[in-house]
Amino acid sequence: MQGKFEFGEVYPTPVRFCSKPLRVAEQDDILVSVRAPVGPVNLSPAKCCIGRGLAAVRGQPTRIDQLYLFYYLRSAQQEISALGQGSTFGAIGRRDVEGIEVPHPIDLREQRRVASILQRAHQLKAKRKDANLPAARLVQAVFLKMFGDPETNPKGWTTQPLGSVLREKLMHGKSLIRQKVRLEPPGTCVLKLSALTDNGFDPLQVKYYDDQSVDSRWILENEDILVSRSNTIELVGRTGRYEGRPYPCMFPDLMIRVRPNTGIVEPSYLEHYLRTRYVRNFFGSRARGTSGSMPKISNKDIEDVEVCIPPMEHQRKFLSSVRGIRALRDGQQLSSGEINELFNSLMHKAFKGELQLKTA
């Protein structure tokens, strides 16, 4: 091992929490999300203004390499997220960020070596992710080709409000008691808000709720559709379809469950309909909130969405196409999962001082 490891401090520049809504981050500052959600970390690609939801962190260059610090904070996202407090949404303050302990070699050259290895692995991971995008976009392209743009409804399908094609009333998820939420088992799986992505539902984005008295009303059924009811204006209204795993699985209060009447509309069709630009723009126009709060949409906003209803045979044909594309995507995701595991293992070794230099 090159250099002795020790626990050091985070060296902010400073983390500029102030009353002004915008601050300036320099290129290569580490941007840490400090509210809704807490924990995501990225590098600033250029000098830019940042809002109150971000903290800019810059290491002291004589003591810690900036890229090394970035990858450590990225590896510690879950731990940073667990620091979040707040009744409406999680948030952390300057002292929380400054108090994060960073294990690091004293020798800056060793820090740069470790950062270089992680950067190359990260680039490989990013290339795999980019390769996955065409399959994800293909489904939406097939949807538009088969059914047309819902905003103009060029094929003249019959339309109905979403509220009229439901098997059950819309339902909010469970309001969680923070002290009972865990990052690891034991407990019942409960979805993170990040489980709803631009590409649908991500079953890996879960935490655990340690409560033996969970009401079955909050346990998801196969083909339930979930809509994010509170998020940033860009993300509110994100939609995904639960397909039975993990099970049992709860959904949180920031999501609304949609159970369609499968005699009228196929869940897969409705999921992709709700992910069209037309519907996302509709949700964005309905989202509202007080200053400083997360924009929200209501049950009525979702019920009011006008849904084009093609014949069931067309919807089932679309479902068949989705399954074929998904088989391709599943193979890609398996590869991505293996790369992610390797990358996470590499980061774990890196910050325990186990990345050895090869010797002849």
CORCOR-V19859 format. One record per backbone hydrogen bond with DSSP energy under -1.0 kcal/mol. NH is the residue of the N-H (numbers start at 1). CO is the residue of the C=O. If there is no record, write none. Layout:
BEGIN
NH CO
NH CO
END
This chain:
BEGIN
6 104
8 102
17 15
23 50
25 48
28 44
29 26
30 57
31 42
32 55
33 40
34 53
36 90
39 33
42 31
44 29
48 25
50 23
54 51
55 32
57 30
63 60
64 60
69 65
70 66
71 67
72 68
73 69
74 70
75 71
76 72
77 74
80 76
81 77
82 78
83 80
84 81
85 91
91 85
92 34
97 93
98 94
99 95
100 97
102 8
104 6
106 4
111 107
112 108
113 109
114 110
115 111
116 112
117 113
118 114
119 115
120 116
121 117
122 118
123 119
124 120
125 121
126 122
127 123
128 124
129 125
130 126
131 127
136 132
137 133
138 134
141 137
142 138
143 139
144 140
145 141
146 142
147 143
148 144
152 149
153 149
156 153
160 307
162 305
163 303
164 161
165 162
167 259
168 259
171 257
173 255
174 251
180 177
181 178
182 208
188 209
190 207
191 250
192 205
195 192
196 193
197 200
200 197
202 195
205 202
206 204
207 190
208 182
209 188
210 180
211 209
218 215
219 216
220 249
223 242
224 221
225 258
226 240
227 256
228 238
229 254
231 295
236 232
237 228
238 235
240 226
242 224
250 189
253 174
255 252
256 227
257 171
258 225
261 165
264 261
265 261
270 266
271 267
272 268
273 269
274 270
276 273
280 276
281 277
282 278
283 279
284 280
285 281
286 282
287 283
288 296
293 290
296 288
297 229
302 298
303 299
304 300
305 302
307 160
309 158
315 311
316 312
317 313
318 314
319 315
320 316
321 317
322 318
323 319
324 320
325 321
326 322
327 323
328 324
329 325
330 326
331 327
332 328
333 329
334 330
335 331
336 332
337 333
338 334
339 335
340 336
341 337
342 338
343 339
344 340
345 341
346 342
347 343
348 344
349 345
350 346
351 347
352 349
353 350
354 349
356 354
END
